[in-house]
Amino acid sequence: MGRIVDPEVEALCRMATETARSRGHDIDGWEPDRDSATTAATATCRRCGRAVHVRAEGALKGAAGTALTEPCGPREEGDSGF
């Protein structure tokens, strides 16, 4: 378990958590990505397992994942969560 230290990544995590919550998700704690701990992090919904990923690297900043685009609930077969 790591610690997110980049303020831009922290801000993206907060925004992505709010967006996911607006779709009914209960986002679990954010974890820095192993290979890019200072620029990216991932979290999942405790209920349905859908994921959200954020990255802030230079001019590239953003968030992606099905927890941001799909409502909380059972996933379709073949849905990996991203």
Secondary structure, DSSP 8 states (H G I E B T S, - for coil): ------HHHHHHHHHHHHHHHHTT--B---EE-TT-TTTEEEEEBTTT--EEEEEEETTEEEEESHHHHS-SS---TT----
